[in-house]
Amino acid sequence: MIYFIKKAALLLLAFGLILSACGCAPGQLNLAEDDESEDGMFRRALWISQYDMVDVYLDGGRQRELGDYTELCQRIVENCTSLGFDTLIVQLRPNGDSIYPSELFPPSRYAVGAYGGEFEYDPFPPLLEAARARGLEVHGWINPFRLMTADEIELLDRQYLIKKWWDDPKTRGRTVVEHSGRLYLNPAYPEVRRLISDGAAEIMEKYALDGLHIDDYFYPHGIGADFDAEAYVEFSGGLSLADWRRENVTETVKMLYGAVKNADPCALFGVSPGGNIDTAFNTDYADIYKWCGEAGYIDYICPQIYFGLEHGTWDFASTYEKWEAAVTCPEVELFVGITLGKAVNGELGIADPYAGSGGREWIENKDIIKRCLELVRREKRATGVTFFCYQYFFDPVSGKPNPASARELENFLPVWREME
């Protein structure tokens, strides 16, 4: 009996050493030690979108001179670290295109100036290297299903699979579907899910990132049954249309999770659905209850709770509680997505048109994010906060603070730093 106890202890020790070697620990994957708080770890992340970076990537419609671009990337990272951010989530695939040279997806117009253009250099490494030099984690961010417009896809070379699918009468309207002037990949088809998964694997293998992230662009809003009617007949197996669509998204999510873990078992894979949990489940067909309730789909959920405390239908506090209750799997963490954009609009006198009775909240108050962060800290369930987005904090080119967010930032920064 003593022999078996000792053997078990040695196996556990070896397992722990393996986890330590890759920087992982059960339930706390790849989180920096200096982020430790009273109840564990806390992540402070920032979304860096294509809209933040377009004027950094480009100058006069073409890629900015490399030396100048590198300096701008370094300034961006310095600004992020000055506010205590430890993780950057960088958009790498906004519309079925690529911010880096890819064999699977065409160069993005945000990075090279126009579809059909080519890279003069890879713009991702300067930002990645600057972040790593300052000790920040970097996660890639992709929109898996959303593509460019029909006019834009015509500019692409036929070497890309999405272009071949669009050009072929047998696959147009099946694998690539048009809705309201924009194209989407249809996740009903295995070959579509494989392309998305292969794209994730390409990013992870090329850059050895700390994680990968998808946001709320699942099925397009307002689609009818005709969007995927042919595939539904072929693949649904008797499921309702809604359940079948959720299965298609879930299978995509599972494959993305696998692609990330195959590249690096310690890397994180997360999903950031819209904050309205009912819309996420019923309209976007994101089965957040499965993903948050069972292991093997995601490492974290980061709902975009872009609502004020006085929002007429989805106030921050009650929305947070709904998401908190949805996360039932101990292996899934809850991060909270918050935007500084409503504060910027409020400073400019712009009311929130979707907030009902709380429409003027951001105009009349300059401590809303402070109170939201205090709620998150008090509840102690979330292990991270992600802010959208860089341009609301700083001008991406000049690096100067955004004056429209200054008062809100001044009020919440002390609470933010206490969450470190």
C-alpha positions as CSV (number, residue, x, y, z in Angstrom):
1,M,0.0,0.0,0.0
2,I,2.8,2.4,0.9
3,Y,4.5,1.6,-2.5
4,F,1.3,2.5,-4.4
5,I,0.9,5.8,-2.4
6,K,4.5,6.8,-3.1
7,K,4.0,5.9,-6.8
8,A,0.9,8.0,-7.1
9,A,2.6,10.9,-5.4
10,L,5.5,10.7,-7.9
11,L,3.0,10.6,-10.8
12,L,1.2,13.7,-9.4
13,L,4.6,15.4,-9.0
14,A,5.6,14.6,-12.5
15,F,2.2,15.9,-13.8
16,G,2.7,19.1,-11.9
17,L,6.2,19.5,-13.3
18,I,4.8,19.1,-16.9
19,L,2.2,21.7,-16.2
20,S,4.8,24.1,-14.8
21,A,7.0,23.6,-17.8
22,C,4.3,24.8,-20.1
23,G,3.2,27.5,-17.8
24,C,-0.2,26.0,-17.1
25,A,-2.0,25.0,-13.9
26,P,-5.4,23.3,-13.7
27,G,-8.2,25.9,-13.8
28,Q,-5.7,28.8,-14.3
29,L,-4.2,28.4,-17.7
30,N,-1.2,30.5,-18.7
31,L,-2.0,33.5,-16.3
32,A,0.9,35.5,-15.1
33,E,2.0,35.1,-11.5
34,D,2.1,38.8,-10.9
35,D,-1.6,39.0,-11.6
36,E,-2.4,37.2,-8.3
37,S,-5.1,38.8,-6.2
38,E,-6.9,37.8,-3.0
39,D,-9.0,35.2,-4.8
40,G,-6.7,34.0,-7.5
41,M,-5.8,35.5,-10.8
42,F,-7.2,38.5,-12.7
43,R,-6.6,39.4,-16.3
44,R,-6.7,42.9,-17.7
45,A,-7.1,42.7,-21.5
46,L,-7.6,45.2,-24.3
47,W,-9.1,44.6,-27.7
48,I,-7.1,46.1,-30.6
49,S,-9.4,46.2,-33.6
50,Q,-8.7,46.7,-37.3
51,Y,-10.3,50.2,-36.9
52,D,-7.7,51.1,-34.2
53,M,-4.9,50.0,-36.5
54,V,-5.9,51.0,-40.0
55,D,-4.1,54.3,-39.9
56,V,-1.2,52.7,-38.1
57,Y,-0.9,50.0,-40.8
58,L,-1.4,52.4,-43.7
59,D,0.0,55.8,-44.8
60,G,-1.3,57.2,-48.1
61,G,-3.2,54.0,-49.0
62,R,-0.2,51.6,-48.6
63,Q,1.8,50.1,-45.8
64,R,3.5,52.6,-43.6
65,E,7.3,52.6,-43.8
66,L,8.5,49.8,-41.5
67,G,10.6,51.9,-39.1
68,D,7.8,54.4,-38.6
69,Y,5.3,51.6,-38.1
70,T,7.5,49.8,-35.6
71,E,7.8,53.0,-33.5
72,L,4.0,53.4,-33.5
73,C,3.6,49.8,-32.4
74,Q,6.0,50.4,-29.5
75,R,4.1,53.5,-28.5
76,I,0.9,51.6,-28.5
77,V,2.3,48.9,-26.2
78,E,3.8,51.6,-23.9
79,N,0.4,53.2,-23.6
80,C,-1.3,49.9,-22.8
81,T,1.2,49.0,-20.1
82,S,0.9,52.5,-18.6
83,L,-2.7,51.7,-17.8
84,G,-2.0,48.2,-16.4
85,F,-3.1,46.1,-19.3
86,D,-1.5,42.7,-19.4
87,T,-3.1,41.1,-22.5
88,L,-3.7,42.4,-26.0
89,I,-6.3,40.8,-28.2
90,V,-5.4,41.7,-31.7
91,Q,-7.7,41.5,-34.7
92,L,-6.1,39.3,-37.3
93,R,-9.1,38.2,-39.5
94,P,-12.0,40.8,-39.6
95,N,-13.7,39.8,-42.9
96,G,-12.5,36.4,-44.2
97,D,-9.2,38.2,-44.9
98,S,-5.9,38.4,-43.1
99,I,-3.8,41.0,-41.3
100,Y,-0.7,38.9,-41.8
101,P,0.6,37.0,-44.9
102,S,-1.6,33.9,-45.0
103,E,-1.8,30.9,-47.4
104,L,-5.5,30.5,-46.7
105,F,-7.0,34.0,-46.6
106,P,-6.3,37.1,-48.7
107,P,-4.5,40.2,-47.4
108,S,-7.0,42.5,-45.7
109,R,-7.7,45.9,-47.1
110,Y,-7.2,47.3,-43.6
111,A,-3.5,46.2,-43.7
112,V,-2.5,46.6,-47.4
113,G,-5.0,49.3,-48.6
114,A,-7.3,47.4,-50.9
115,Y,-8.4,43.8,-51.7
116,G,-6.2,42.3,-54.3
117,G,-3.1,44.0,-52.8
118,E,0.0,42.3,-51.3
119,F,2.0,42.7,-48.2
120,E,5.3,44.6,-48.4
121,Y,6.1,43.1,-45.0
122,D,4.3,41.2,-42.2
123,P,2.8,43.9,-39.9
124,F,2.0,41.6,-37.0
125,P,5.6,40.8,-35.7
126,P,6.5,44.4,-34.7
127,L,3.4,44.7,-32.5
128,L,3.8,41.2,-31.2
129,E,7.5,41.7,-30.4
130,A,6.9,45.0,-28.7
131,A,4.2,43.5,-26.5
132,R,6.3,40.5,-25.5
133,A,9.3,42.8,-24.7
134,R,7.0,44.5,-22.1
135,G,5.8,41.2,-20.7
136,L,2.3,41.3,-22.2
137,E,0.4,38.3,-23.5
138,V,-0.9,38.5,-27.1
139,H,-4.0,36.7,-28.3
140,G,-5.2,36.5,-31.9
141,W,-8.7,37.6,-32.7
142,I,-10.7,36.3,-35.7
143,N,-14.3,36.5,-37.0
144,P,-14.9,33.0,-38.2
145,F,-17.9,33.4,-40.5
146,R,-18.1,37.0,-41.7
147,L,-16.6,37.8,-45.1
148,M,-16.1,40.8,-47.3
149,T,-18.8,42.2,-49.6
150,A,-19.7,40.6,-53.0
151,D,-17.9,43.5,-54.8
152,E,-14.8,43.1,-52.7
153,I,-14.5,39.3,-53.2
154,E,-14.4,39.9,-57.0
155,L,-11.0,41.5,-56.5
156,L,-9.4,38.4,-54.9
157,D,-7.1,36.0,-56.6
158,R,-8.5,32.5,-57.2
159,Q,-5.8,30.9,-55.1
160,Y,-8.0,31.4,-52.0
161,L,-10.7,28.9,-51.3
162,I,-13.4,31.5,-50.5
163,K,-12.9,33.0,-53.9
164,K,-13.2,29.5,-55.6
165,W,-16.4,28.8,-53.7
166,W,-17.8,32.2,-54.7
167,D,-16.9,31.7,-58.4
168,D,-18.3,28.2,-58.6
169,P,-22.1,28.1,-59.2
170,K,-22.2,24.8,-57.3
171,T,-20.9,26.3,-54.1
172,R,-22.1,29.9,-54.3
173,G,-25.1,30.2,-52.1
174,R,-24.0,27.0,-50.2
175,T,-20.6,27.4,-48.6
176,V,-20.5,31.2,-49.3
177,V,-23.9,32.9,-48.7
178,E,-24.9,36.5,-49.2
179,H,-27.1,38.4,-46.7
180,S,-27.8,42.1,-46.7
181,G,-24.9,42.9,-49.0
182,R,-22.3,41.0,-47.1
183,L,-21.0,37.5,-47.5
184,Y,-20.8,34.8,-44.9
185,L,-19.3,31.3,-44.6
186,N,-22.0,28.7,-43.9
187,P,-20.8,26.6,-41.0
188,A,-23.2,23.8,-42.0
189,Y,-20.6,22.3,-44.3
190,P,-17.6,20.3,-42.9
191,E,-15.2,21.9,-45.5
192,V,-16.1,25.4,-44.2
193,R,-15.5,24.4,-40.6
194,R,-12.2,22.9,-41.6
195,L,-11.1,26.1,-43.4
196,I,-11.9,28.1,-40.3
197,S,-10.0,25.6,-38.1
198,D,-7.0,25.5,-40.4
199,G,-6.9,29.3,-40.3
200,A,-6.7,29.2,-36.5
201,A,-4.0,26.6,-36.7
202,E,-2.0,28.7,-39.1
203,I,-2.0,31.7,-36.7
204,M,-1.0,29.6,-33.7
205,E,1.8,27.8,-35.5
206,K,3.1,30.9,-37.2
207,Y,3.3,33.1,-34.1
208,A,3.0,30.8,-31.1
209,L,0.5,33.1,-29.5
210,D,-0.8,32.9,-25.9
211,G,-4.4,32.4,-27.1
212,L,-7.0,32.8,-29.8
213,H,-10.3,34.6,-29.6
214,I,-13.6,34.9,-31.6
215,D,-16.3,37.5,-31.0
216,D,-20.0,37.8,-31.6
217,Y,-20.2,37.4,-35.4
218,F,-21.9,34.0,-35.7
219,Y,-24.9,33.7,-37.9
220,P,-25.9,37.1,-39.4
221,H,-28.7,38.9,-37.7
222,G,-32.1,38.7,-39.3
223,I,-31.5,35.6,-41.5
224,G,-34.5,33.5,-42.6
225,A,-34.7,29.8,-43.3
226,D,-33.7,30.3,-46.9
227,F,-30.1,31.2,-45.8
228,D,-29.2,27.5,-45.4
229,A,-32.3,25.7,-46.5
230,E,-30.5,23.2,-48.7
231,A,-27.9,22.3,-46.1
232,Y,-30.7,22.0,-43.5
233,V,-32.4,19.3,-45.6
234,E,-29.1,17.5,-46.1
235,F,-27.6,17.7,-42.6
236,S,-30.1,18.5,-39.9
237,G,-31.1,14.9,-39.0
238,G,-34.5,16.0,-37.7
239,L,-33.3,18.8,-35.4
240,S,-35.1,22.1,-35.4
241,L,-33.5,24.8,-37.4
242,A,-32.4,26.7,-34.3
243,D,-30.9,23.6,-32.6
244,W,-29.1,22.6,-35.8
245,R,-27.6,26.0,-36.4
246,R,-26.4,26.0,-32.8
247,E,-24.8,22.6,-33.4
248,N,-23.0,24.0,-36.5
249,V,-21.5,26.9,-34.4
250,T,-20.7,24.5,-31.6
251,E,-18.8,22.2,-33.9
252,T,-16.8,25.1,-35.2
253,V,-16.0,26.3,-31.7
254,K,-14.9,22.8,-30.7
255,M,-12.6,22.5,-33.7
256,L,-11.1,26.0,-33.0
257,Y,-10.5,24.9,-29.4
258,G,-8.8,21.7,-30.7
259,A,-6.6,23.7,-33.1
260,V,-5.4,26.0,-30.3
261,K,-4.7,23.2,-27.9
262,N,-2.9,21.1,-30.6
263,A,-0.6,24.1,-31.2
264,D,-0.1,24.8,-27.5
265,P,-2.0,23.0,-24.6
266,C,-1.3,26.1,-22.5
267,A,-2.8,28.6,-24.9
268,L,-6.3,29.9,-24.2
269,F,-9.3,29.8,-26.5
270,G,-12.2,32.1,-25.7
271,V,-15.4,33.4,-27.1
272,S,-16.9,36.9,-26.7
273,P,-20.6,36.9,-27.5
274,G,-22.9,39.9,-27.4
275,G,-24.0,40.9,-23.9
276,N,-27.7,40.1,-24.5
277,I,-27.6,36.5,-23.5
278,D,-31.0,35.7,-25.1
279,T,-30.0,37.2,-28.4
280,A,-26.7,35.3,-28.3
281,F,-28.5,32.0,-27.9
282,N,-31.7,32.5,-29.9
283,T,-30.6,34.9,-32.7
284,D,-26.9,34.4,-33.1
285,Y,-27.2,30.6,-32.4
286,A,-24.4,30.6,-29.9
287,D,-24.9,27.7,-27.5
288,I,-23.2,29.5,-24.6
289,Y,-24.9,27.2,-22.1
290,K,-23.2,24.2,-23.5
291,W,-19.8,25.9,-23.9
292,C,-19.9,27.3,-20.4
293,G,-21.3,24.1,-18.9
294,E,-19.0,21.4,-20.4
295,A,-15.3,21.1,-20.7
296,G,-13.6,21.0,-24.1
297,Y,-15.2,23.9,-25.9
298,I,-13.7,27.1,-24.4
299,D,-11.3,28.2,-21.7
300,Y,-13.2,31.4,-21.0
301,I,-16.4,33.3,-22.0
302,C,-16.2,37.1,-22.3
303,P,-19.6,38.6,-22.9
304,Q,-19.7,42.1,-24.2
305,I,-21.7,43.7,-21.4
306,Y,-21.7,47.1,-23.1
307,F,-24.6,48.4,-21.0
308,G,-24.9,51.1,-18.4
309,L,-26.3,50.6,-14.9
310,E,-29.5,52.4,-15.9
311,H,-30.1,50.6,-19.3
312,G,-33.9,50.2,-19.7
313,T,-33.8,46.5,-20.5
314,W,-30.3,45.1,-20.1
315,D,-28.6,46.9,-17.3
316,F,-25.1,45.9,-16.4
317,A,-25.8,44.4,-13.0
318,S,-28.6,42.1,-14.0
319,T,-26.9,41.1,-17.3
320,Y,-23.7,40.3,-15.4
321,E,-25.7,38.0,-13.1
322,K,-27.2,36.1,-16.0
323,W,-23.7,35.4,-17.4
324,E,-22.4,34.5,-14.0
325,A,-25.1,31.9,-13.6
326,A,-24.5,30.5,-17.1
327,V,-20.8,29.6,-16.3
328,T,-21.3,26.3,-14.5
329,C,-18.2,24.4,-15.6
330,P,-15.2,24.9,-13.2
331,E,-12.8,24.8,-16.2
332,V,-14.4,27.8,-17.8
333,E,-13.5,31.3,-16.7
334,L,-15.7,34.4,-16.9
335,F,-14.2,37.6,-18.2
336,V,-16.3,40.7,-18.6
337,G,-16.3,42.8,-21.8
338,I,-16.7,46.5,-21.2
339,T,-16.6,49.3,-23.8
340,L,-15.3,52.8,-23.2
341,G,-17.1,53.9,-26.4
342,K,-20.4,54.7,-24.6
343,A,-18.4,57.1,-22.3
344,V,-16.8,58.7,-25.4
345,N,-20.2,59.2,-26.9
346,G,-21.6,60.6,-23.7
347,E,-18.9,63.2,-23.4
348,L,-19.8,64.2,-27.0
349,G,-23.5,64.5,-26.0
350,I,-24.6,61.4,-27.8
351,A,-27.3,59.4,-26.1
352,D,-27.5,55.6,-26.2
353,P,-30.3,55.0,-28.7
354,Y,-30.9,51.4,-27.4
355,A,-31.0,52.1,-23.7
356,G,-34.6,53.3,-23.3
357,S,-35.1,55.1,-20.1
358,G,-31.3,55.0,-19.5
359,G,-30.4,56.7,-22.8
360,R,-28.8,59.8,-21.2
361,E,-27.0,57.9,-18.5
362,W,-23.6,58.2,-20.2
363,I,-24.1,62.0,-20.8
364,E,-25.1,62.7,-17.2
365,N,-22.6,60.4,-15.3
366,K,-18.9,60.0,-15.6
367,D,-18.4,57.2,-13.1
368,I,-20.4,54.4,-14.8
369,I,-17.4,52.1,-15.6
370,K,-16.0,52.7,-12.1
371,R,-19.3,51.4,-10.6
372,C,-19.3,48.5,-13.0
373,L,-15.8,47.5,-12.0
374,E,-16.7,47.8,-8.4
375,L,-19.6,45.4,-9.0
376,V,-17.3,42.9,-10.7
377,R,-14.7,43.1,-7.9
378,R,-17.4,42.7,-5.3
379,E,-19.0,39.7,-6.9
380,K,-15.5,38.0,-7.2
381,R,-16.7,35.5,-9.9
382,A,-15.1,37.0,-12.9
383,T,-11.3,36.5,-13.4
384,G,-10.8,39.2,-16.0
385,V,-12.0,42.3,-17.8
386,T,-11.5,43.1,-21.5
387,F,-11.9,46.7,-22.7
388,F,-13.0,47.8,-26.2
389,C,-11.0,49.3,-27.6
390,Y,-7.6,51.1,-27.9
391,Q,-8.8,54.2,-29.8
392,Y,-11.1,55.1,-26.9
393,F,-8.1,55.4,-24.7
394,F,-5.5,56.8,-27.1
395,D,-5.2,58.2,-30.6
396,P,-3.6,55.3,-32.4
397,V,-1.2,57.4,-34.5
398,S,-0.3,60.3,-32.2
399,G,-0.5,58.3,-29.0
400,K,-2.2,61.1,-27.2
401,P,-5.0,60.3,-24.6
402,N,-8.5,60.5,-26.0
403,P,-9.9,63.7,-24.3
404,A,-13.5,62.4,-24.6
405,S,-12.8,59.5,-22.2
406,A,-10.6,61.4,-19.8
407,R,-13.2,62.0,-17.1
408,E,-14.5,58.4,-17.1
409,L,-10.9,57.1,-17.1
410,E,-9.8,59.3,-14.2
411,N,-12.7,58.0,-12.1
412,F,-12.3,54.3,-12.8
413,L,-8.5,54.0,-13.0
414,P,-8.0,53.7,-9.2
415,V,-10.4,50.8,-9.0
416,W,-8.9,49.3,-12.1
417,R,-5.4,49.4,-10.5
418,E,-6.7,47.9,-7.3
419,M,-7.9,44.9,-9.3
420,E,-4.3,44.1,-10.3
